[in-house]
């Protein structure tokens, strides 16, 4: 694993391999927590959110740094700048 995106400029290098993900982040339909990335060996208890969908609902789909994709209460989302 080891992909870490620190800023929007870093997305360009992943555009060819992950076009839908880059488009979702670029269009802001998915919020990415800059400076976070996928890591190996992270237990579910220690995993943190690295990306989440924009939604007004009570539950939101998230991607965690251990690769998990799941729904969480929107109140559990990280605060991003």
C-alpha positions as CSV (number, residue, x, y, z in Angstrom):
1,X,0.0,0.0,0.0
2,X,1.7,3.2,1.1
3,X,-0.2,5.7,-1.1
4,X,-0.3,9.1,0.6
5,X,-1.7,12.2,-1.0
6,X,-0.6,15.4,0.7
7,X,-2.2,18.0,-1.5
8,X,-4.5,18.3,-4.6
9,X,-1.3,18.6,-6.8
10,X,-0.4,15.0,-5.8
11,X,-3.6,13.6,-7.5
12,X,-2.2,14.0,-11.0
13,X,0.2,11.1,-10.6
14,X,-2.8,8.8,-9.8
15,X,-5.2,10.1,-12.6
16,X,-4.4,7.3,-15.1
17,X,-4.5,4.4,-12.6
18,X,-7.5,5.6,-10.5
19,X,-9.5,8.0,-12.7
20,X,-12.8,7.7,-10.9
21,X,-11.2,8.3,-7.5
22,X,-9.3,11.3,-8.7
23,X,-12.4,12.7,-10.3
24,X,-14.5,12.2,-7.2
25,X,-11.9,14.0,-5.0
26,X,-11.4,16.8,-7.6
27,X,-15.1,17.4,-8.0
28,X,-15.5,17.3,-4.2
29,X,-18.1,14.6,-4.2
30,X,-15.7,12.8,-1.9
31,X,-13.7,14.5,0.8
32,X,-10.1,13.4,1.2
33,X,-8.2,14.0,4.4
34,X,-4.9,15.4,3.0
35,X,-1.7,13.8,4.3
36,X,-3.5,10.5,5.1
37,X,-3.1,7.3,3.2
38,X,-3.5,3.6,3.1
39,X,-1.3,1.7,5.6
40,X,-0.7,-2.0,6.1
41,X,-1.1,-3.8,9.4
42,X,-3.6,-1.3,10.9
43,X,-6.3,-3.0,13.1
44,X,-9.9,-1.9,12.8
45,X,-9.7,-0.4,16.2
46,X,-6.8,1.8,15.3
47,X,-7.9,2.7,11.7
48,X,-8.8,6.3,10.9
49,X,-10.9,7.8,8.2
50,X,-9.0,9.0,5.1
51,X,-11.9,9.8,2.8
52,X,-15.7,10.1,2.9
53,X,-18.6,10.9,0.7
54,X,-20.4,14.2,0.8
55,X,-23.9,13.5,2.2
56,X,-26.5,15.1,4.3
57,X,-27.7,11.8,5.7
58,X,-27.2,10.3,9.2
59,X,-24.8,7.7,7.8
60,X,-21.9,8.2,5.5
61,X,-19.7,5.9,3.5
62,X,-16.0,6.2,4.5
63,X,-12.6,4.7,3.5
64,X,-10.3,4.0,6.4
65,X,-6.5,3.9,6.3
66,X,-6.5,0.1,6.6
67,X,-8.6,-0.2,3.4
68,X,-12.0,-0.8,5.1
69,X,-15.0,0.7,3.4
70,X,-18.0,1.1,5.7
71,X,-20.9,3.3,6.8
72,X,-20.5,5.4,10.0
73,X,-22.6,8.0,11.7
74,X,-22.0,11.4,10.1
75,X,-21.1,12.7,13.6
76,X,-18.0,10.4,13.5
77,X,-16.4,12.1,10.5
78,X,-13.1,13.9,10.9
79,X,-13.2,17.7,10.8
80,X,-11.3,18.9,7.7
81,X,-10.1,22.3,6.7
